[in-house]
Every structure is written in structure tokens, then in C-alpha cells.
Amino acid sequence: MLSKYWVERGMAVNSLLQMMYNRRSTRIFDTKPLAREIIESLETAALLAPAGRNKKTCTFLMVQDKALLQQLAKAKVHGSGMLASASAAMVVLGNEQETDVWIEDASVATTFVLLMAEACHIGACWVQIRHRYQDLEETISSEAFVQNVLQLPSHQRVLSLVALGYKAEEKPARTKESLDWNRLIDDQYT
């Protein structure tokens, strides 16, 4: 018979896995603003994200101003337009002057925000900014564009924006059968 501890842990693991199966990128949002409690939960999740050597150098800017969201929707040639209809966007920043692993730290924080969004039953979508361009000619980096729009200092590097809002679209959850199990490598190498 399983101990109460393992039964409770099993329930928590199953709950987390189900949330991961359910989490899908949302690109169509309802127009109503997010509840303050949800904003606080998303901000807390970002602050809880682990960081290399526990330096915690990432900073986070929650944008809810509709005019700014409209501008940020133009940050990339493709893949940022959903920000125009989002209720908010979290800008995930890393400080390359304070740590050499700012990209990894900011990526983990972005993932924590995405998972918290699913836990709060709202939609979210990772908008990659680093190494992307605002124009077809690739003369204006998306990062420089966002730094300019938000008047950020150059040492605050922009990894991503997370579009956030109540879902106006529903996507089916992934299933165990839909996963590509061939991507797992057995340690036996036989």
C-alpha cells in the first residue's frame, strides 16, 4: 500500500503534468483586462524562477497600457501581432553586465510565467525577441525596437515578451500519444 505522502505527491505530479499537456500558445485574446490577482501571480512566478548561481539578475516589466501593447505588436515582422489584442505583456529582461547566463535565467523565468498563466486559466504566448528583427531587411533588431519603445537602458537585454490575456480560442490538450518519444535517448546507446 502506498503511503499518504506518495499518494499526495502522485496527485501533484499528475496535476502538473495535466497542466503541461493543456498548456498551448494562445494568440487570440478576449479584450477584458486581467484581474489584479492574476497579474500578481504572474509577477510572483517570474520572481520565483531559479537563476544561475542564484544571482537573480532578471527584471520584469508588466505592460498593460493599450498604446504600448499596440507598439510592441510591431516588434517583429512575424509573431508579435497578438500583442495588439493581449490584455498585458510581460517583458523579460536580463542583465548581461551581472551574469553570463542571463539568457538561460530569462528563459527559465519566461517558462515559469507561461506555466503560471495556464494555472490561472489564461492564455499566454512566448514572443521571442532576442536574435529577431523588426523589419524585413533585418536592419532593426527586435530587441533595439523594444528597448526604444519602453525606453530601457542598453544593459537590460530583452529575451522575450509574454503575451497575456483571457483566452478567446480553445485548443485541444496534447496527449501522451502525440508526444515524439523518439526524442528521448536511452543511456544504454544500444
Order of alpha helices (4+ residues) and beta strands (2+ residues): alpha-alpha-beta-alpha-beta-alpha-beta-alpha-beta
